[in-house]
Amino acid sequence: MSPRPDKDSPKHLFARIREVLLRDWDPMGLADAPGTPDDYDAVARELHALVTDRSATVERIAAYLRWIECEQMGLQRRPGMATGAAERLMALRDEGGGADGG
């Protein structure tokens, strides 16, 4: 029997954040690329810090994702995409991944 992954570990949370970025945000269309794209890893690292920050809100995370899309990637805003991804990311915290102190 293989060991159960620790859902509260930073590595597990980082992997879940990457999944959300590829499935729910993905402004560059990498979800269909062969292999496991790591193009969003810098974003995932920043989001890991935000998700584990108890003062973070859906609005703050969505604003960060929109800033990445528009200012860093030079892409047009995609209404609703950042907010939907931010909601999924906050749900990760609510599920126990990244809850500070417990």
C-alpha positions as CSV (number, residue, x, y, z in Angstrom):
1,M,0.0,0.0,0.0
2,S,1.5,3.4,-1.0
3,P,1.6,6.1,1.6
4,R,-1.1,8.7,1.4
5,P,0.2,12.2,0.4
6,D,0.1,14.8,3.1
7,K,-2.5,17.2,1.8
8,D,-1.3,19.9,4.2
9,S,2.3,19.8,3.0
10,P,3.6,22.8,1.0
11,K,4.5,20.5,-1.9
12,H,1.0,19.2,-2.1
13,L,-0.5,22.7,-2.0
14,F,1.9,23.9,-4.6
15,A,0.9,21.0,-6.9
16,R,-2.8,21.8,-6.4
17,I,-2.2,25.5,-7.2
18,R,-0.5,24.5,-10.4
19,E,-3.5,22.3,-11.3
20,V,-5.9,25.3,-10.7
21,L,-3.7,27.6,-12.8
22,L,-3.7,25.1,-15.7
23,R,-7.4,24.1,-15.5
24,D,-9.1,27.3,-14.4
25,W,-6.9,30.2,-15.5
26,D,-4.3,29.3,-18.2
27,P,-4.1,32.5,-20.2
28,M,-1.4,31.0,-22.5
29,G,-3.3,27.8,-23.3
30,L,-0.7,25.5,-21.8
31,A,-3.1,22.9,-20.5
32,D,-3.1,21.1,-23.8
33,A,0.7,21.2,-24.2
34,P,2.5,17.9,-24.0
35,G,4.3,17.1,-20.7
36,T,3.8,19.1,-17.5
37,P,4.3,22.8,-18.3
38,D,6.1,24.7,-15.6
39,D,5.6,28.2,-17.2
40,Y,3.3,29.2,-14.4
41,D,5.6,28.1,-11.5
42,A,6.7,31.6,-10.6
43,V,3.0,32.6,-10.4
44,A,2.2,29.4,-8.4
45,R,5.0,30.4,-5.9
46,E,3.5,33.8,-5.4
47,L,0.0,32.3,-5.1
48,H,1.2,29.8,-2.5
49,A,2.2,32.7,-0.3
50,L,-1.1,34.5,-0.9
51,V,-3.2,31.3,-0.3
52,T,-1.4,30.6,3.0
53,D,-1.8,34.3,4.1
54,R,-5.0,34.3,6.2
55,S,-5.7,38.0,5.3
56,A,-5.8,37.2,1.5
57,T,-9.1,37.5,-0.2
58,V,-10.6,36.3,-3.5
59,E,-10.4,39.8,-4.8
60,R,-6.7,40.2,-3.9
61,I,-5.8,36.9,-5.6
62,A,-7.9,37.8,-8.7
63,A,-6.3,41.2,-8.9
64,Y,-2.9,39.5,-8.9
65,L,-3.9,37.1,-11.7
66,R,-5.3,39.9,-13.8
67,W,-2.1,41.9,-13.2
68,I,0.0,38.9,-14.4
69,E,-2.2,38.5,-17.5
70,C,-2.3,42.1,-18.5
71,E,0.9,43.7,-17.3
72,Q,3.4,40.8,-17.2
73,M,2.1,38.7,-20.2
74,G,0.7,41.6,-22.2
75,L,-2.6,39.8,-22.8
76,Q,-6.1,41.1,-22.9
77,R,-8.2,40.7,-19.8
78,R,-10.5,37.7,-19.8
79,P,-13.6,38.6,-17.7
80,G,-14.3,36.1,-15.0
81,M,-11.3,33.9,-15.5
82,A,-9.2,35.4,-12.7
83,T,-12.0,35.5,-10.3
84,G,-13.0,31.9,-11.0
85,A,-9.4,30.7,-10.5
86,A,-9.1,32.8,-7.3
87,E,-12.2,31.2,-5.9
88,R,-10.8,27.8,-6.6
89,L,-7.5,28.8,-5.0
90,M,-9.3,30.0,-1.8
91,A,-11.2,26.8,-1.7
92,L,-7.9,24.9,-1.5
93,R,-7.1,26.9,1.7
94,D,-10.6,26.2,3.0
95,E,-10.1,22.4,2.3
96,G,-7.1,22.5,4.7
97,G,-4.2,23.1,2.3
98,G,-2.4,26.1,3.5
99,A,-4.3,26.9,6.7
100,D,-1.8,28.6,9.0
101,G,-1.7,27.1,12.4
102,G,-4.0,24.2,11.8
